[in-house]
Amino acid sequence: MNIVYLNRSKEAGFSIAKVFKPVIKLVRQEQTVEIYNMPHFGAAPHKILKNLLFVLKLRRKDAIFHVTGDIHYILLALIGCKVVLTIHDIATLKNAKNKLDYFLKWLLWFYLPIKLANHVVCISHKTKLEVLSVVKKKAISVVHNSVDSGFSRMAEDKKNFTPVILHIGTGWNKNLTRVIQALKDTQCNLRIIGRLNAEQLGLLNSSGIFYSNDYNLTDEQIIVEYEKCNLVSFPSLFEGFGMPIIEAQAVGRAVLTSNIDPLREVGGNSVHYVNPESVKSIKEGFKALLSDNVYKESIIKKGFVNVERFSVTKIADQYIEIYQKIKI
């Protein structure tokens, strides 16, 4: 089979491409693979048109096209071709500014692409339910994201007397403000990955928390961040999946995360759950993980078992099975 992966523009970030990178590596061992990134970033009409024209030139009947996410509308340029569409979430609809904006995004990002795709893949059961609530589709399934084999078991540095709490992401949904409030008066090093805004910086500087910050890290640098921390803070308000959970578990770090879907789906019984809207709940969660080593070690052991569900071999095999069905 010839599999053509179509990714959004590099300007949009590497999160989706990063998720598919290890999967594509395994698929390439059995199939012919091509990868293209859209030349234009954003949803302005002229940029959408230029991306559609770019994809039109790639059309052919002897390949299976896999749109990896975010740029769903490009299926309009693939009518008559065999296409798999992966949907990560419906945040595009949730962020609509008004009724007209909602309708256009529903039409171009969901209704038409979903109807045109041979098969739709959602990265969690929550996302699948949300997709089906806005567009009906029979050929739809769940394939979780995989954890890169580069994330491997690493012993915790017991000489680190000041615990390092790694917080991934600074967007609104990452709940950093409540994390800062919860950690006030806690002896720790809050290590934040992501660009901080003025409000977040002001809150950090007035909290008395020792913190450090970095952003635009390579995949290799991110792995090192997990290895150097003692636990991972991920009490998100909204996620399509929750990669930090399985990345942390693969390395051997306990995770504090939100008692919401799809984080419950990803974390199972192997994480410490908190109410993401309660500073008190988050504070008590950190206290439990920082003060009780026996409990923390039990969470870590469960994490090693849980992360096996997301091995890249299992996920790649599921995608290959879908490709095979479409090929017939």
HELIX and SHEET records of a PDB file:
HELIX    1   1 LYS A   10  ALA A   12  5                                   3    
HELIX    2   2 SER A   15  VAL A   27  1                                  13    
HELIX    3   3 PRO A   45  LEU A   56  1                                  12    
HELIX    4   4 HIS A   72  ALA A   77  5                                   6    
HELIX    5   5 ALA A   91  LYS A   94  1                                   4    
HELIX    6   6 LYS A   99  LYS A  105  1                                   7    
HELIX    7   7 TRP A  106  TYR A  111  3                                   6    
HELIX    8   8 LEU A  112  LEU A  116  1                                   5    
HELIX    9   9 HIS A  125  VAL A  134  1                                  10    
HELIX   10  10 TRP A  172  LYS A  174  5                                   3    
HELIX   11  11 LEU A  176  LEU A  183  1                                   8    
HELIX   12  12 ALA A  198  SER A  207  1                                  10    
HELIX   13  13 ASP A  219  LYS A  228  1                                  10    
HELIX   14  14 MET A  243  VAL A  251  1                                   9    
HELIX   15  15 LEU A  263  GLY A  267  1                                   5    
HELIX   16  16 VAL A  279  SER A  291  1                                  13    
HELIX   17  17 ASN A  293  ASN A  306  1                                  14    
HELIX   18  18 VAL A  307  PHE A  310  5                                   4    
HELIX   19  19 VAL A  312  LYS A  327  1                                  16    
SHEET    1   A 6 THR A  32  ASN A  37  0                                        
SHEET    2   A 6 ASN A   2  ASN A   7  1                                        
SHEET    3   A 6 ILE A  64  VAL A  67  1                                        
SHEET    4   A 6 LYS A  82  ILE A  87  1                                        
SHEET    5   A 6 HIS A 119  CYS A 122  1                                        
SHEET    6   A 6 ILE A 140  VAL A 142  1                                        
SHEET    1   B 6 PHE A 210  ASP A 214  0                                        
SHEET    2   B 6 ASN A 189  ILE A 193  1                                        
SHEET    3   B 6 VAL A 164  ILE A 168  1                                        
SHEET    4   B 6 LEU A 231  PHE A 234  1                                        
SHEET    5   B 6 ALA A 254  SER A 258  1                                        
SHEET    6   B 6 HIS A 272  VAL A 274  1                                        
END                                                                             
